[in-house]
Amino acid sequence: MAKPKIMFDKTEVIANATIVREMNKKSQRLLRLSADKFSQISFVPCKERKLFKKIDSEKIVLNLRGFARPVEYTKKDNAAFFESYKESFVKFAKDNGVLLVDETK
């Protein structure tokens, strides 16, 4: 059974994220992100590979202050919780004055 990778509080987000470092090395980190760490939250359409073809999908992109690259969560990898993540990020952005861009509409 899948476990959520992102948990929300009123002023903080706790996220289990894959961070891409120099030389494309990836590492898993638990991030405690207060509202002031976010520069932008985006919902972006994308293409994901499913077997031998690419399908239309979405991803959540978190642009964070102090990080060279954004943190991304794709719909395919987080299918069980993706819609609840989107709803929670909309509420979090509204409550904390974080810029939210929804390119999926």
Sequence and secondary structure as in RCSB ss.txt:
>XXXX:A:sequence
MAKPKIMFDKTEVIANATIVREMNKKSQRLLRLSADKFSQISFVPCKERKLFKKIDSEKIVLNLRGFARPVEYTK
KDNAAFFESYKESFVKFAKDNGVLLVDETK
>XXXX:A:secstr
    SEEE SSEEEEEEEEE GGG EEEEEEEEEGGGEEEEEEEEEEEEETTEEEEEEEEEEEETT SS EEEET
TTTTTTHHHHHHHHHHHHHHHT  EEE   
